[in-house]
Amino acid sequence: MTRIAATFARLRAENRKAFVTYVMAGDPDLETSLELVRGLPGAGVDIVELGHPFTDPMADGPTIQLAGQRALAGGQTMERTLSLARAFREGDDRTPLVMMGYYNPIYARGVERFLAEARDAGIDGLIVVDLPPEEDDELCLPARAAGIDFIRLATPTTDDARLPRVLKNASGFVYYVSITGITGAAAAEPAAVAPDVARIKAATDLPVVVGFGIRDPETAGAIAAVADGAVVGSAIVAMAGEGRPVAEILGFVRGLADGAHGA
């Protein structure tokens, strides 16, 4: 059983929902981002999404765009992101790590090489936002063959005709984007999210987690109540970008985790 599958099985047995967080590797610097990632499980995080910076992050709002720019300016590379994952794994062999980003840096490194290195570094899943299902041969299927989950995004515009194609080769979980637009652009509305989550769950056995627009414990709990988990990214990344102490950020994360787990 993969770490992702084992985590959702454990949460189901505990009658709890998943709390997932996104952080940008290398922001505000490599050492601080590693300290933050290492602290997330202790703050109640069940799955960590590790962002890899890219020069043209078309799906991201200003907060995560700026985080990526800071990371790149600080010298963040794919090698450094993988080394961060390896360093995390030295002290945590349980928490799933999902690398999230864009295809270009993976393509530039070489798919076969990247997958071998990612697996060795302890990466459990990939979210690659600019590879549609029509391109599954590029990375999705090779990742699955390498034992790495390929997590698909579904959105409010993913209709019933499109959904089976999106789900066909997905694994790990489905990430439902609660709003139309870029990260950090609007607040998630549980009442609007619930019907689409139910529609996706009727079409797959995979867990469905919801992200985008979640900034406080109350919303995290309300979203988790209608899904299998909630994802918070921009609100955490913003604090890192402001130079807040890691302990303060982890305290904020603990509150969000309590909200999601209380659903």
C-alpha positions, -999 to +999 in steps of 0.1 A: +000+000+000+013+034-009+018+061+017-011+081+003-035+051+003-023+041+038-030+077+051-065+078+037-072+043+051-060+053+085-081+085+084-112+066+074-106+042+103-103+072+127-134+088+111-114+119+102-108+139+071-074+147+056-057+180+060-033+188+032-009+217+029+011+233+001+045+250+006+070+263-019+104+245-018+131+271-013+109+299-001+120+321+017+151+300+015+160+263+014+168+259+051+136+276+063+114+257+039+129+225+051+123+235+087+087+243+078+081+210+060+096+190+088+072+207+113+040+202+093+032+166+104+036+176+140+011+205+134-015+180+122-008+178+084-016+145+069-002+151+034+024+176+023+023+191-012+058+204-020+058+231-047+086+233-072+091+268-086+087+276-123+092+307-143+057+307-158+032+295-132+000+300-152-024+285-126-010+303-096-020+337-082+003+364-070+011+349-036+025+316-050+040+333-081+060+356-058+071+326-037+083+309-068+102+340-079+119+342-045+128+306-045+143+308-080+162+340-071+176+321-041+190+294-064+162+267-060+167+239-085+151+205-091+181+190-074+175+212-043+138+203-042+146+166-044+173+170-017+147+187+005+124+157+001+153+134+009+161+154+040+125+152+051+124+115+046+154+110+070+131+118+099+096+109+085+088+077+066+051+080+071+038+113+058+031+114+020+050+139-001+034+151-033+054+173-056+033+199-073+043+221-103+047+222-140+060+199-166+088+219-181+113+213-152+106+176-153+109+174-191+142+193-189+156+169-164+143+139-184+112+119-174+130+086-167+157+103-146+133+125-127+110+096-118+139+075-106+152+104-085+118+113-072+111+078-061+145+076-044+138+109-026+106+096-012+081+114-034+047+096-033+027+116-058+028+142-085+004+170-094+014+185-127-011+212-136-003+217-173-005+181-184-040+172-195-052+136-197-046+136-235-009+137-226-009+107-202+019+090-221+042+119-213+043+114-175+012+100-159+016+064-171+054+063-166+049+077-131+023+051-123+046+024-136+073+038-113+050+035-083+043+072-080+007+083-079-005+108-105-031+131-089-056+148-112-072+181-109-110+185-114-126+219-116-161+235-116-159+233-154-151+196-155-185+184-168-199+148-169-186+143-205-150+153-195-149+137-160-143+100-171-112+111-191-099+131-162-103+101-138-091+073-161-055+071-151-057+091-118-044+076-086-038+087-050-066+111-047-085+137-068-078+173-062-110+194-067-103+230-074-132+248-056-131+280-077-126+290-113-094+309-116-060+311-100-048+301-066-057+325-038-083+344-059-115+338-040-130+321-010-143+286-012-180+281-007-189+247+008-225+248-004-213+253-040-186+226-036-207+198-022-226+188-053-195+186-075-176+166-049-206+142-047-206+139-085-169+131-086-171+106-058-199+088-076-175+083-105-144+071-087-133+052-056-105+077-050-107+102-022-116+137-032-099+166-015-108+203-021-084+232-024-082+269-034-098+296-013-094+280+022-079+305+047-093+298+081-102+268+104-139+273+099-137+271+061-113+241+064-138+223+085-168+232+064-150+221+032-137+189+048-173+181+059-184+177+023-152+161+010-125+137+020-101+165+030-091+201+026-060+217+011-045+251+022-017+267+003-017+304-004-025+314+032+006+295+045+028+306+016+019+342+023+031+339+059+064+324+048+068+353+023+062+378+050+091+363+070+070+350+098+088+327+122+083+290+114+068+284+149+041+311+142+033+295+108+030+261+123+007+274+150-015+288+122-014+254+105-024+236+137-055+257+139-064+248+103-057+212+109-080+212+139-107+227+118-104+201+091-101+172+115-131+183+134-153+180+103 
